[in-house]
Amino acid sequence: MIGLILSIIVFYEVLALLPEPLGYFHYGWWKLKYSMLIDPILLMILIVYYKWIVKVENEVRSESQSS
């Protein structure tokens, strides 16, 4: 599942670098290989943060229901 999501992200990055009628964003010094290295790390940070928020919300919800 994670591999599919990362493939979609990298495909989007490649599309964004196409010439002007199709692509719309040029990184300048930032290269696609940097994105391939950084995107998985950012995705994992996002997933861990989301799971932490869900855990905190569940704790708050259970505390408010027991009061």
N, C-alpha and C positions, 0 to 999 in steps of 0.2 A: 504493500500500500504506500509506504513512504517512498519507495523507488518510483512509483507512478507519479506521485505528487512532485517529486524532484525533477522527473523528466518533463512534466508539464511546465514547471518553472523555467527550466533551461530552454525549452522550446519557445516560451514567451520571450526570453532574453534574446534568442536568436532572431525572432521576428522583429523585435524592437530595433535591431541593428541593421535591418534591410534599408536599401535606399529610400528616398523620400516618399514616393507614392504609398508604399506599404509600411515602412518603418518610420518611426517618429522620434526616436530618442537616441542620441549618440553620447557615449560615456566620456569621450576624450581619452584620458589616460587609463580609465578603467577598462579592463579586458574581460572577455567572456570567461576565461579560465579563472579569474578572480571570483566571479559570480558562482562558478561551479564549486569553488571551495567554500565560499562564505554562506551561500544560500542554505545548505544543509544545517550549518551551525545555527543560523537565524531561525530556521524552521523548528529545530529542536528546542531552542530557547522559548519560542512562542508556544509550543506544545506543553512544556514544563510549566510555564506561567499560567496557561489556561487551566491545567489540572490543579495547580495551587489555588487559583481563584475559585474553582468549583468546590474544592475541599473546604476553603474558608467559608463560602456561602452555605454549605451544608452544615458546618459547625454552628454558624450563627442561627440558621433556621432551626436546628434541633434545640439550641439553647432558648430561643424565643418560644418554642412550642411547649417546653417543659416548665416555663415560668407561669 
